[in-house]
Amino acid sequence: MTDDTWDVIVIGGGGAGLAAAVTAAEQGASVLLFESETELGGSTQLSAGLFTAAGTSVQRGLGIEDSAEKFFQHYMDLNQWMLQPGLIRTFCENAGPTLEWLIELGVQIPARESANAHMPGLCQAGVEDVWRGHVPKDQGYGLVQVLDKARRRHGVEVVLGTRVQKLLAEDGRVVGVVADDLDVPGHAVVVASGGFAQDPELVDRYYPVANNAGESLFVVAAPGSRGDHLAFGRDVDAAVTGDGWGLMLPTAYFQRYHHWQSGFPPKSRIHVNRHGRRFMDEDASYAVSAGIIEAQDGPVWAIFDERARLGLPSGYTDWIPERVAEEADAGRTLRAGTLAELAALLEVPADALVVTVERWNAQLPAGTDDDFLRHRTLANKGSTAAPDPIAHGPFYAVRMLPAELVCTHAGLEIDSNAAVVDRTGSPIPGLFAAGEAGAGILGLRYVGGGNAVANALTMGRIAGRNAARASRLSSTHPSALTSA
């Protein structure tokens, strides 16, 4: 190593990379951060900033008793215990302290109930029995700004607009990176370059289920989500895990933007399957809703009436009265004067569709959804007014399907120290990973809003701390292992 060797090199300036860089710097390490885009933030900056954690000061401020152990049990049960329990326990135990660290840095999360992922406070993140969704002021942008302020305070140097080309390795140890065709030495490297949602070939290989959306597929991940971590892994024979897993959100076939821009379907609607029957709570968390829709043996349709269409608010790109009418005029959204006529267009049993709508009209518009308990979900979102009946023709049917690709879960396999392991399961000296690049936390089922951000920042912090420790060991004992 030369005298200008960095203690820690971080690849990626999103939430995971910033958390790793700041934490390593807090440990006294000299840190260089590479970001392929022209600004920091990555997918974290584009998100609501929702952060899932248990046993926090925000929860206690609302009189909510929770613990990392309860969080762990819920996390593992939802993922059918297909994840490594030791790694998930580490995440669940450190998510709360990471949230407190963010609050100490200046992130504002008031101790109040939040009705959605855009109102600062505590909300229901997914299908948990104890609310764990912490919504920060100013969303993901606010998180990034606070972390970047800490980054500057600790003197972490950033190189923007530079895509790292590969890892440098000597005698089985990672000793730096190559960027702009230059070797940049470092005692430890943290890969936090995001996922691969923006690379269609990698989606084909590692998350092909996304292609089931066909022409309706759209991606909301940051432009830098190009799968660089997978290429880095091949450099050092790293193990890859999470193949086939990711997060798709249910949307209308005509949406091309996240709901912040697209808008929301009408409250007075039901989802029916090819049998003309309702099968779900239409406002169920996306922790489970995409899976429920995928389980239907045919297309899924959102059914609503003319009053619901006309009641859609303006100011959005897709779910507005004019756009729905345009889609219906083009024949892509189905429209008919009666439910029986609509059933014929849908090729579903007319009697089933009529009975389904009549049953729903007699329940939720009267205050209670006996079949799917949607009234509970709406109440948790702060929407307590009963929806209107579906009763005023013409009637509409919009195809609904998982089509919004948010994040990918296949990446470099990490252990509880956020150290990348090889195909034997042994830590690769000098190499750590976090966020979508460090796989093993985001699993078969996305736990709910804030899962990805909590994973990125929590494991980023663990990666930064252990990378700083590894750099100290490397500089004094070059043969030392990276794991704590």
Salt bridges, closest charged atoms under 4 A:
GLU37 OE2 - ARG226 NH1 3.13
ASP66 OD2 - ARG132 NE 2.72
GLU69 OE1 - ARG89 NH1 2.67
ASP138 OD2 - LYS137 NZ 3.13
ASP148 OD1 - ARG151 NH2 2.76
ASP148 OD2 - ARG152 NH1 2.74
ASP228 OD1 - ARG163 NH2 2.65
ASP237 OD1 - ARG423 NH2 2.65
ASP243 OD2 - ARG205 NH1 2.87
GLU282 OE2 - ARG278 NE 2.81
GLU282 OE1 - ARG374 NH1 3.72
ASP283 OD1 - ARG269 NH2 3.89
ASP283 OD2 - ARG374 NE 2.69
ASP283 OD1 - LYS381 NZ 3.56
ASP297 OD2 - ARG274 NH2 3.18
ASP297 OD1 - HIS275 NE2 3.66
GLU306 OE2 - ARG309 NH2 2.83
ASP318 OD1 - ARG323 NH1 2.36
GLU327 OE2 - ARG323 NE 3.25
GLU327 OE1 - ARG332 NE 2.87
ASP329 OD1 - ARG335 NH2 2.72
ASP369 OD2 - ARG278 NH2 2.71
ASP371 OD2 - ARG359 NE 2.60
ASP388 OD2 - ARG307 NE 3.75
GLU404 OE2 - HIS258 ND1 2.45
